[in-house]
Amino acid sequence: MPLKKILLKAGVNRENTRYTTEGGWYDCDKIRFRQGTPEVIGGWVRISAQTFLGICRSLWSWVTLGGTTLTGVGTNEKFYVEQGGNYYDITPIQNAVTLSNPFTATAGLTTLSVHAVAHGKQAGDYVTFYSATGLGGAMTATVLNQNYKITSITDSDNYVITTTTTATAGDTGHGGTVYAAYEIPAGAATEIPLSGWGSGFWGSGSWGFSATSVNPLRVWSQTNFGQDLIYGYRGGAIYYWNAKLTVLGQSATITIGSPGVVTTASLAFNDGDALTLTTTGTLPTGLVPGQLYYVVNSTGTSYSLALTSGGTPIVTTGTQSGDHRVSPRGTALTAFTGASEVPTIQNFILVSDASRFVFAFGANEIYTASQDPMLVRWSDQEDPFNWLPAATNQAGSVRLSHGSQIVTAIQTRQEIVVFTDTSVYSLQYLGPPYVWGSQIMGDNISIISQNAVSVAGNVVYWMGIDKFYMYDGTVKTLRCDLRRYVYQDINLLQGTQDRKSTRLNSSHT
């Protein structure tokens, strides 16, 4: 009896039972199908021996004008730029303060109590200390002047950090004059459901019943404006990172005087540019590490600093030591000279490919601080700092009507596809006076998370809360033989963790 070749169907089908899937594949592990034939998926390769803090929730790679490949890495705790396998911290600074003798050590412990009046921080936030003197024993200046995670909050004026050094009986000092630069608040690693009185909005639910809300995990969006990076986390501000600063920042020489003069030999600044300084030692009196300053009296690579744009140049006195640098950390768009009605809160940001508008989705309206989760705002063309609509520019806004919040958006073809929690919109450039127009493309459509969407061959694919979809000009349900298998084994309360991009290794397992 001659042998007969068995032809197996390509793909895995879990919609049927093992028996009804006869002639096909019911299950697999670490394989993919190529031209109808299964093959082993290639393995993972560690791109770096280094680790970063937090769990990665956003990746974005680009190449600078100088040909350097960079990757933005947003975690729930930090934001980094990866270059050559090294991770460089560019997490924005929220504020900088001067502390007087803040440290108290206890012999035999690795923890330090820090006195900071009305600090306003929470456990998990990060702070960098500068210019501290050693406490007399094992807690040297080198130990103190580092970046630390706040371990716990004692009260409104005190918190605790944990070092890698055990204090000795000689650590009786308190650090002298110390400068503390606080980063923007860290976010949650997972969605944290909250319940009980006061957890939800006033009036949400029946009288006498507790409301339920969610503390969302930290999710970033990031995009390029030229070679520079625009980024921000969901529910936060928009930040700008100038690639010319490089991942290490620019070395700065400070001349003490009235006013003081800063020189960065390899990078020129203009009046009104915003920057911060770091040091491995001590800055001259009058300057504080992490404090936001504005360039004044610029002559290119030499300039003075002021506390406000166009303000009085700062007089520097005293002595200085160590390596000073213009910090490589990102700066809020609102801090730049000429910034006009930049959104102070947003849920997602994007730059249109051809027309070069910066978009903020789920932003606050102009002249208000209140967030509108259905509002789309865009900057003037080629100007990420001007968001105030006028007859002389193309800044503007549009409010979408179907849904309760904008989840995400993606660029494709000549349009931007916008997803709310219940619908899909198309944004297309029209030119003045309307600039951008919106059109609903599908209703009663869901998407499970900000990152659960991708473009391939000008077709948009995404994952909803109960099925998969595609958009090629019209919204269609995507046939999937694994749909039931996937959705029967998924925690929708953690749906915002779902994503379509490659994961990086982190310090977490």
Secondary structure, DSSP 8 states (H G I E B T S, - for coil): ---------SSB--SS-TTTTTTSB---SSEEEETTEEEE------S-S---SS-EEEEEEEE-TTS-EEEEEEESS-EEEEETTEEEE---EEEEEEEES-EEE-TT-SEEEEE-TT----TT-EEEEES----SSS--HHHHSSEEEEEEEEETTEEEEE-SS---TT-----SEEEEEEES---BSS-EEEEETTSS-TT-S-TTS-EEEEE-B--EEEEEETTEEEEEETTB--EEE-GGG-TT-EEEEEE-SSS-EEE-TT--B-TT-EE-EEESSB--BT--TT--EEEES--BSEEEEESSTT------BS--BS-EEE--S-EEGGGSTT-BS--S-BSEEEE-TTT--EEEES-B-TT---B-TTEEEE-BTTBTTB----TTS--EEEE--SSS-EEEEEEETTEEEEEESSEEEEEEEEETTTEEEEEEEEES---S-TB-EEEETTEEEEE-SSSEEEESSSEEEE--TTHHHHHTT--GGGGGG-BSS-----S--
